[in-house]
Amino acid sequence: MMAKFEITQRKNGEFQFNLKASNGEIILTSEGYTAKESCKNGIESVKKNSTNDDRFERKLSSNGKFFFNLKAINGQVIGTSEMYESESNRENGIASVKKNAPAAEVVDKTLK
């Protein structure tokens, strides 16, 4: 199985995407978008920006877990990772996004 972006709809009607690795694990989650087209643009932005290490903002949460944000060229956050127990796991997550995002297929789960 290859990596993929899945578009889903939240209970509040907003659209979001998850980038899933080939093992099915979510490695990046978007913000909520009011329009599906904006969500698709977010995916394209991830594909474009994920190859540039400068776009990854490495962070430490208030509970001591590690995570990262992927930012667009304008500084806007386009995706956030899960929480990791260690810095090395976070780096593995970033490497996974870099490797998987550019060629990942898009699956729209909102289509019935």
N, C-alpha and C positions, 0 to 999 in steps of 0.2 A: 504494500500500500504506500502510496506517495503522500507527501504532506499536502494539506489543503486548507483553504480559507472556507469557513462555514458562516454564512449569513443567517442570523436568526432574528426573531422579533421578541422584544421584552414585553412583559405584562402591561407596561405603560404605553405600548405602541411603538416605541423607538426600535430602530434597527441597530444591530451590532455585529461584529465579526470576531471569530476566534481563528487564530492560526494554529492548526493541529499538526504535530509532528507525525511521521510515518507510523509511530506506535500508538497514535490516537490521543496522546497527551497534549493538552492546550499549552502552547508556549508563548502566546501573545493574545491579549484581549483589547478590543477597541472601546472607545467611549460610546455613548448612545447617540444615534443620529436620527433626526426627525424624518429624513427622506432616505429611501433605499439607494437612490443615485449617489447621495453624499457618502453613504456607507461603502459603495463600490469605489468611489474616488479615494476613500481612506485606504482600501486594499491596494489600489494602484500606488499610492504614496508609500505604503509599507514595502511593496516590491522594489520601488525605486530607491528608497532611503536605507533599506536593510543591508546594502552592500558597503555602506560607509560607516566605519567604526565611530567616527565623530558624532554620529546621530544617536548613539546609545548613551543614555545618561544613567550611570550606575548609582544606585541609591541604597540607603539603609533605612528601614522602617522604624517606627517608634518602639516596636517590640523586639528589635534586634535582628530581624530577618532581612535578607538581601533581595533586592529586585532591581529591575531596570525599566526605563521608559525609552521608547523609540520616538524620536522627534523629527518633524519635517524641517526643511531648510529654514522656515520662518520661526522655528522654535516651538511650534505647537506639538503637543503630545499626540501621537497617532496610534500608539499601542502601549500597553503595560503588561509586564510579565507576571507570572505567579510569584509567590514568596519562596525564597530558597533558604536553606539552613546554613549555607556557606558561600563564600565568595567564589570558590571554584565551581560550585554548582550553578551560580549565576552566570559565570563566564561560559559554561557549557550551554546554558540557555541562549545566550547571545550568539554563540557559534551556531547553534541549531537554527535560530532565526535567519542568520546570514546565509546558511546553506540551503534552507528550505523555502524561504519566502519568495525569492525571485521566480521560481518555476512552479510554485504551488497552484493547483487548480482552484477555481472558485465554485463552491456548491451552495446554491441558494435553498435553504431549508424553509423559507417562507412560502414557497410555491407549493400549493396543495396538489 
